[in-house]
Amino acid sequence: MNFSFWEYDSWFSYIDFTVVGSGITGLNCALNLRQQYPNARILVVERGLLPYGASTRNAGFACFGSLSEILDDLNTHTEDEVVELIKKRVSGLELLRKNLGDENIGYEAHGGYELFTAEDKELFENCASKMPEINRLLKPVFGENIFTIEDNNHGFKNINPRLVYNKYEGQLDTGRMMTSLLHKVQAAGVKVLNNLPVKSFEGGPASVEVVTENFSFKTRKLFIATNGFASQLGLSEVRPARAQVLITKPIKNLNLKGTFHLDRGYYYFRNVRDRILFGGGRNLDLKGEETTEMVQTALIQNRLEELLKNTILPGKAFEIERRWSGVMGVGDKKKPVVKQVSENVFCGVRLGGMGVAIGSLVGKELAELIK
């Protein structure tokens, strides 16, 4: 590509820090770099027109994990690891709200509900029996019991009459959140370039050469914040995990507040401006959903519609307005990978489906790796 003198001089020369990925983590990394280095030249490059992973494609849950998710995590993590994960999620949400303000992200605190289908009777009984133990485990984090058992008064069908309630769970407007974050980054003098996928990089003792499809440029330090796409840049600790979502057209008299989880967090839904936003079903084909392809499958979309019709909106007419997919970054462990990759390359990835909760914190920790 032939850049003019002005283009090259303003955007691609003497770059101190380049961040790959303009999602929650990448933009927070850039903001924190600006705070540490007020005079640095900072560039964020993004593969898509908009953040192409999950930052603009999530359900807007401000959560730290349902009761069954936490119990599931205890099968593969120690108690200390699980508590540390939840601390990070809580701290990350607090940081997000502090940095952007509740009004700018559309934050609302209506609580979260975990539902159990008739087939999940054993799962509910296990959750109910272990709830006091989990409340004790998390009491040092919150100062009180988090989970309670309550009656299900939401009009759902084929659902256990008892559910688990968590008053600390909230929700937000994903579009407003990312718009506010982008404005803040640009106001800080950080340049953001879209539609510029990074193909590879080559680290040297004094700089890193960043290779894109049509040209390459040099930067003093490189920060990888591509999460679900991290394996494409050689970070094998991260696997892509696609999440499929749909949203209905507005539904009359939809009296539904709060965030709702089903089946250990694999399904989730909420009210968005009198629509039901419903996502999940990755567990129907875990291997098949380890992909970065932004498409939907009949297997999962049909299941989402079936649950809408027979469980969430029984007897109510609805139409689907839009469907989409996002790509998360997961791995064998849920702890994020925030580390130095080589002399001048760093990464903050593997957010485990909790990008809204921990993206701000991971971005901050990523920037602080060069202190």
ABEGO torsion letter per residue (X at the ends): XBBBAAAAAAAABGBABBBBEABAAAAAAAAAAAAABAABBBBBBBABABBABAAAABAGBBBAEBAAAAAAAAAABBAAAAAAAAAAAAAAAAAAAAAAEAAAAGBBBAEBBBBBBAAAAAAAAAAAAAAAAAAAAAAAAAGBBABBBBBBAAGBBGBBABBBBBAABBBBBAAAAAAAAAAAAAAAGBBBBBGBBBABBBBBAABBBBBBAABBBBBABBBBAAEAAAAAAGBAABBBBBBBBBBBBBBBGBBBBEBBBBGGGABBBBBBGGBBBBBEGAAABAAAABBABBBBBAAAAAAAAAAAAAAABBGBBBBBABBBBBBBBBBABABBBBBBABAABBBBBGAGGAAAAAAAAAAAAAAAAAX
